[in-house]
Structures are given as structure tokens and as C-alpha cells.
């Protein structure tokens, strides 16, 4: 009898030891499951989705991880972590609310004043609970670092929200806001004379970078206007993602309501060139001439650039993550460390605007709409004899890029293609020497419009 009781006691002790030992595996397995599910959701079935969908599904994935920790630790170990149901519930509710209520940019900005403090408070509470209930090395190796990460995310999110407010309140708005039908777009015009030059920025850019080298140079000769598309810089966000026609319509209404007389010399850099061509197709009487600065070709996704379709697929999913990363302050850090040849204070203003969550949100939307936008740009088949200069940065150019740039000159019988061998894509705006070449191309088109003479071929 004594031997039987001893054996039973030994078995119970062994069982308790096994169950106690399982808690570490449960912690690791549960939280890794939550991370993997969140990652798979945001790059898999929901890859490329809008900001609220990315954040909502990621939170639901993490909620699953915490729920598993609460359930499995209670069922399969002698260290029940029922407290984990609290972060599970909070993340599940937050994720579900984002998916159900689909908050717009303004609502997401408002939430930026709330969630960082809530996240830090939750992380501190979780640390206390883990210290009380978890007797495993995973407390120090997994839970403590995770809680520190949550605190860092909260601090980064709070810093980003405050910094964006500081940047907006301390940076003077040299231009003005113009109503385009229930929304306002930012417009900044300098110089005097005609024709007016309209600068259309590339994807994930604003009017700010034109103010470094190009706008001041052009303003010495004629009127030059830069603007922010909806949701960029100072402009109000659009109610939904915009294709190229919506962007061109906004620009038309902006110039009309601001009483800027046309026709205009329209200048587009990168994807801005695509929007410029759509504007020319939709409002041909408003275009006196054009300059394409390393503009995205219409054939980018239809075989003209062999590597671009696969790159686009990856970038579309990546850019969908950018708004959430921006709200954590990631791009504030990255862009402060990155070098930029733009002059001060334009350089600092540029770093501030490209770090903002709103700009990254619009970047995602414009990138998602790019296939339709490129199709719409193909509607422009001719400019007649209106002057057109295509400026190409050949340094680092993708396969097929330069031939398509040369093809673009066929839009006009009065066109020139200028290739800059030592300049890369952003350098046409950011680098002083290359920007001087871009400015000269604009001034040459202005001169051709004024005189009616053909463009110089050099």
C-alpha cells in the first residue's frame, strides 16, 4: 500500500513537473502564432489593403496569440495566465472597430492622441501580471522584451503625433487653400508673367520639394505654381482613393477656382508626369506645353518595363504597411538619418512631410490606383505641335526605361529628349546641378510658347 501511494505521488509530481515545463512552450507558441497570423494576414489575403484594414487585421492576429496564451496556459499548465485575455479582448475590439467603422484620415489622426498612451498603460500592466504569474525564463526572454516593444511603439506613436502637430503649427504655409468642391487643395504660386508653369509632384511627394531649386529658378522668368494633391501636405484628404481622372479633375478645379489663367506649361516628375498627361488629355485647351521629368511611361505594367510588374506587386503590399509604420514614428527616424541635397529649410520641410502618416496613406492609395491611372494616361495620343521636352535620368534606369522615354517625345511634333547620364530619378529635383537642367527644360518650353518658335534641339 505504501509503495502504491509512493508511486502515485511520484507520478503526480512528475505530471506537475511536465505541466509546469509546458508553460514556456505555451508562451512562445502562442505569441509566435499571433505574430505569424498577423503577418500572413497583412501581406497575404489583405496585402495592399487600406490602412484601417491592415491595422485591424494585424490587431486581430495579435489578439489570437494572447487568447491562446490565456486558454492554453489554463488548460495545459499549472501557471494559468488568465490576464492575457485582457490584451486579447482589447486588441480584438480595436481591430474589429477599425474594420467595421473604416475611419478616415482625420479619424486616424485623432486616434493618434489616444492609442499611444493606452498601449503604454497596457504594456506596463502586462509586465506586472507576467512578473506575478509567470515562473519561466520566457518571462525575461519573450514577455519582457515584447512589453518593452509595446512601450517603444507607444512612445514612437506619441512622438509622431506630437511632431506632426509641431511641424504643421511651426511651418509657415506660404501658399493658400482653395476650395475645389467641399474640400480644399493647397496652392503656392510665385513669380509673374505667362504662361503659368504648373508643377505636378511624383508619388509620395508634395509641393515642398519643388521649392528647393526648381520653383525659385523658374519664378525668375514667369509665374510658377506648385500644389498638393488631395491628402498630401496642406491639402484636405479625399473621401476615397483617387484615380488619375479624379486627380486631373481636382487640378482643373483648383486652377479655375484660384483664378490662375491658362493655358499652362504642365510639368510632371515621375508619376506626376502620368497625372500631367491625363490633365492634357482631359483639358487640351488648358495646356500650352509640357515637360516630362523622368515620367512613368504608360507601358510600365504592360510589358514596356519587364521588371516592373513583379516589383509593383511587392511594392503595392509594402506601401500598404507604410501608413502604420509612419504612425509609429519609423519614417521620422529613417528620414532624419537620410542625406538630402535640397537646401535648408526646404530639406527639413521635405523630411517632415514625407514622414507623415497622411502622405504615406495617400502613397498607398495612389499606388493601388496606378494600373487604372496608367490606362487613363494612354488617352493622350498627341499634343500636336505644342512644345514638349522629355528629361531622362539614365543613372540606375530600369531595363526599357530610356526607350519608353524616347517614345514619349512622339506625343508632339515639337519635342526634344534630353538624357542626363550622371543623374538618378530623384536627383532631377533634389540635386542642384540636375535640377538646373530640369529648370532649363521648363524655361525652354516657356520660351517656345511665348515666341511660337520650335524648341532648341540641344
Order of alpha helices (4+ residues) and beta strands (2+ residues): alpha-alpha-alpha-alpha-alpha-alpha-beta-beta-beta-alpha-beta-alpha-beta-alpha-beta-alpha-alpha-alpha-alpha-alpha-beta-alpha-beta-alpha-alpha
